[in-house]
Amino acid sequence: MENMRLILILALAFVLFLIYQAWVEDYSTPPIASTETETFAGSSAAERANGGSPADAPDAPAVGAPTVNAVPGAFAADQEAESALAAGPIVVETDVLRAEISPRGGTIQALYLLDYKQNADDPSKPFQLLKATTPNLFIVQSGLLGGPDNDLPTHEAVFTPAQQRYSLTEGDNELLVELFWQNDAGIQVVKRYRFERSRFLVHASQEIINSTDAPIAVRDYEQLQRTELYDPAKSSFIHTYTGGVYYGPEVKYKKESFADMSKRPLDLTITDGWVAMIQHYFMAAWIPPTGIEETFYTKAIDGDSRYIIGTYSPAITIPAGASHTFESQLFAGPKLQDRLAEIAPGLELAVDYGWLTILAEPIFWLLNAIHSVVGNWGWAIIILTILIKAAFYKLSETSYKSMANMRKMTPRIQALKDRYGDDKEKLNQAFMELYKKEKINPLGGCLPILVQIPVFIALYWVLLESVELRHAPFILWLDNLTEPDPLYILPLIMGVSMFVQQKLNPPPPDPMQAKIFMALPFVFTVFFAFFPSGLVLYWVTNNLLSISQQWYITRKVEQAASQGGGHSSKKSK
């Protein structure tokens, strides 16, 4: 009875936790309108024409003085710039992605991941991670900051591309995209993106050539700008984090939510770190060069409807006639743990397993190793569940033996309740004497269950967070383990298995508790009907294994009791 009460409390707590997460996701911020509107050019035409930093640029301290011979209107779109804008975005296509780069600021305004589909039902449409329209605006920006008048190109300046289209051909391993800017004062800027075969990592640089007759002070910045994630197809029962994160050797991995950005801007100096915007399965991150003290910052603009996380460098002085190149790396793609770990320290932490990461990481490693052998994520989940169940066999055996012994005591416990009625003090005293006489610990099944709970929760997050399982098929009608079972067969099996488990446990003497327990299989069947089928497959497998193990142990205990091996039989002799 005590074991079942514990299981009930934990189950209800788990469900309430999921409901709370769904409530926070749905009501903490208002949903974004679903109309498609062009919004990525954040500053007004007047701001762009008159120079100065746009509203969505970092609020970095000004450096140096205005460039000698700088001319007002250096950002004004001349005929060449107008032609560049009219030609549209620069299109870059590799074997794994297709990007669109705007001439305005060299902003990456669209990014499609060719090996990942937007919807499992439409394999012809690749997943779009970056886009310049709402809802779900998400863009990558970079620029330069100079003197008080900021006579250097921010992400609003118009660049001229070397060519309009780039495509990775057979035999090529990289593509180099170049964009050019210059002003009448004699400053030239070359912005470069280097894309590589089979990689989601882009090498970015900004080269400043100072052809003036005086030194200039410059700092570079890189930032990610996005709106809240709006997904009408997302299950209300599954919550995953969308927002900013950053990492540094001293601060480790930190989340910077949209609410945090609205309340207080981030202003933190970090060496050898990175900043990112993450969402379920995918992310974009700016990784500054190592060994340089960078300032990490956040902003909320347009009435807290757009959010920015970025990094800017210390000011660099470039002598007259010299040049300097700022370099950084951009990762934009799926959160593949083995690849992230190779790119930058701590980047794999963007696969957010929460406070159980220490357990979840080895569980994912084992799941991935099994998949490399069997080649099917569904079977890998089943085999992993069997291995975890085997590892906890002895602990489960202790728990099920305790339940079986309590089950034998059910008639005697009921007799005591009938004898003492509402006298709780005498009833509890009689219970303790009975447990002591029969050498039964009513809480004997609690500790094994408590030990296993963190492992099962960690596995839950592994199945929820791993992009490797996204749209993965299993067998027959289960063609997508990240979507609910379309025929509701798995949730029904789960509900039946839960009902069978209840029958193997000692029935609660309290009629109200008995009614609640009878309703639980139905309640959980409804909940799991909305869960990804991969998670339900895990629960079904675990339940079936638990039923088999509990039935076997209960049968052994009952056979021992019938043959005189039980405590009560020994006493009767």
C-alpha positions, 0 to 999 in steps of 0.5 A, a space after each residue: 500500500 505504501 509503495 503504491 501511494 509513493 508511485 501515485 504521488 510520483 506519477 501525479 507530480 510528473 504529470 503536474 510538472 508537464 502541465 506546468 511546463 505546458 502552461 508556461 510555454 502557452 501563457 507566459 508570453 503572447 503568441 506571435 501573429 502568423 502573418 508573414 512580414 519582412 522585418 529583419 532590416 531593423 533600422 529606418 531608412 533615415 538611420 541608414 542614410 545618416 550613419 550611426 549605429 542602428 537600434 539593434 546594434 550593440 550598445 558598445 562604448 564608442 572608440 576613437 574619434 571620427 575617421 579623418 576625411 569621413 563624409 556624412 552619408 557614407 552609408 547612403 546607397 549609391 547606384 552600385 549598392 542599389 543594384 546589389 539590393 535589387 539583385 536579391 540575396 546571394 545564394 550558397 548551396 553545399 551538400 548539407 545546407 542552402 543559405 541566403 545572404 542579404 547584401 545589406 550587412 551580409 546578414 544570413 537571412 535564410 538557412 535550409 538544412 537539406 538533410 532535415 525535413 520541415 515535416 515528416 509528411 513532406 520530404 521534399 521541403 527541407 527544414 528552415 532554421 533561419 528566416 527573415 520574416 515573422 513568425 519565427 524570425 531568426 537571422 545572423 548578423 555581424 558588423 563593425 563599430 568605429 568612432 562616435 559617428 560610427 563611420 564603419 559598416 554595421 549590419 545595415 550597410 549595403 555590400 557588393 557581392 563578388 557573385 550572386 550564386 555559389 554551389 559546391 561542385 564535385 571535387 570542391 571541399 569549400 566555398 568562399 563568399 566575399 562581399 565588399 564595402 568602401 566609403 569616400 574616406 578610403 576605408 574598405 571592408 571585405 566580409 567573407 564566409 567560408 562554407 565547407 563540405 558536410 559541415 554546418 560550421 561557417 568560418 566568418 571574417 571581416 577585413 578592414 583596409 585603412 587607406 586613409 592617412 590616419 589610424 582608426 579604432 575598430 571593434 567587430 560584433 556578431 549577433 543572433 536576432 530572433 522572435 519567440 518560437 511559434 509552432 501551432 503543431 507543437 504538443 502542449 504536453 512537451 516543453 523544450 527551451 527556446 532562447 539564448 544561452 552562453 558559455 565561458 570557462 568561468 560561468 560554464 553553461 548559462 541560459 538567458 531567456 527572452 524574459 531575462 533579456 527584457 528585464 536586464 541586458 546581459 553585459 559580461 566579459 568572457 574569454 574562450 566562450 560562445 553565445 547561441 540561440 537554441 530551440 528544439 533540435 537546432 541552434 545557431 551559435 557565434 564562436 569568437 576566436 580563443 584568447 580574446 576577451 569578448 563582451 557578451 550582450 543581449 537586447 530586447 527591441 521593438 517592444 520586447 518582440 525581438 531578442 538579440 544575443 551577441 558578442 563584441 571585441 575589444 577595440 583594435 587600432 589600425 594604423 594608416 595604410 594597414 589592415 586588420 582581420 576579425 575572425 569568428 566561427 558560426 555554427 548553424 544546424 542540428 544539435 548533433 552531440 558528437 559534432 558539437 563537442 569537436 567545435 568548441 568547449 561546452 558547445 555540446 551542452 546546448 543539447 539540454 538534458 537539464 539537471 540530469 545531464 550527468 546521467 543522460 549523456 552516458 545513456 545517449 552514448 549507449 543508445 547511439 552505440 546500440 543504434 549503430 549496430 541495429 540501425 533502427 532507433 525504435 529497436 535501439 530504445 527497446 534494447 536500451 530499456 532492457 539493459 537498464 532494466 537488467 542493471 536494476 534487476 536486483 533493486 527491482 527484485 527487492 521492491 517486488 518481493 516487498 510488494 508480494 509479501 505485502 500482498 500476502 498480508 492483505 487479508 490480515 490487514 483488512 481483518 485488523 481494520 475491521 477489528 479496530 475500526 476508526 481507532 487509528 492509534 490502535 490500528 497503526 500499533 497493530 500494523 507495526 506488530 504484524 510487520 515486526 512479527 512477519 519481518 516485513 518492511 512496508 517501505 521495502 519497495 520505496 528505495 529501489 523505486 527512488 533510485 531508478 527514478 533519476 535514470 528513467 527521467 534522464 532517459 526521458 530527456 534523452 529521447 525528447 532532446 536528441 535530434 538523431 531521433 527526429 522523424 525516425 521511423 520504427 515499424 509498420 504504422 510507427 513511421 515517426 518516433 517524434 510524433 504521437 502514435 497516429 493510431 493510438 495503439 501504443 498508448 492503449 497498450 501502455 494503459 492496459 499494461 498499467 492496469 495489469 501492474 495494478 492487479 499484481 500489486 497489493 490493493 489499497 484498503 482505502 476505497 477512495 484510493 482504490 478508485 483513484 488507482 483504477 482511474 490512473 490507467 485511463 488518465 495516463 492513456 489519455 496523456 500518453 496519446 499526445 506524447 511522442 511515440 518514442 517516449 511511449 515505446 520506452 514506457 510500454 517496454 518498461 511496463 511489460 518488463 516490469 510485469 514479467 519480472 513482478 509476476 515471476 517474483 510474486 509467483 516465487 514468493 507465493 510458491 514458497 509460502 504455500 510450501 511452508 517457506 513464508 514467515 507466517 507458515 513457519 510460525 504456524 508450525 
